[in-house]
Amino acid sequence: MNHLGKDGIDWGLIASVMEGRTSRQCRERFFNHVDESVNKRPWADEEDRIIITCHADMGTARGPVRRAPLPCVLA
């Protein structure tokens, strides 16, 4: 049976050939460290401003952050 993640990748199959690694570890390793599309440059001042502004507007609740648009970004 195929157990594809939301991203369409069978991380369980990949983990099955990686001794001592879980599907979650493989997925997180890819998305956080291996994926070349991830921006690993230092944070820009504008990015810091957006995060600080949004945090001040919405706090630490994750729900509101997921729902776009973010009015704090447009300020």
Backbone hydrogen bonds, N-H to C=O, Kabsch-Sander energy under -0.5 kcal/mol:
donor,donor_aa,acceptor,acceptor_aa,energy
5,G,9,I,-2.2
8,G,5,G,-2.2
11,W,9,I,-1.5
14,I,10,D,-1.7
15,A,11,W,-2.7
16,S,12,G,-1.6
17,V,13,L,-0.5
17,V,14,I,-1.3
18,M,15,A,-1.5
19,E,17,V,-0.7
21,R,18,M,-2.1
26,C,22,T,-2.1
27,R,23,S,-2.5
28,E,24,R,-2.8
29,R,25,Q,-2.4
30,F,26,C,-2.2
31,F,27,R,-2.6
32,N,28,E,-2.4
33,H,29,R,-1.9
34,V,29,R,-1.5
34,V,30,F,-0.6
35,D,30,F,-3.2
38,V,35,D,-1.5
40,K,38,V,-0.7
48,D,44,A,-2.2
49,R,45,D,-2.3
50,I,46,E,-2.2
51,I,47,E,-2.2
52,I,48,D,-2.7
53,T,49,R,-2.7
54,C,50,I,-2.7
55,H,51,I,-2.5
56,A,52,I,-2.2
57,D,53,T,-2.1
58,M,54,C,-3.0
59,G,55,H,-2.5
61,A,58,M,-0.7
65,V,61,A,-0.7
66,R,62,R,-1.6
66,R,63,G,-0.5
67,R,63,G,-1.0
68,A,66,R,-0.9
73,V,70,L,-1.4
74,L,70,L,-0.9
75,A,71,P,-0.7
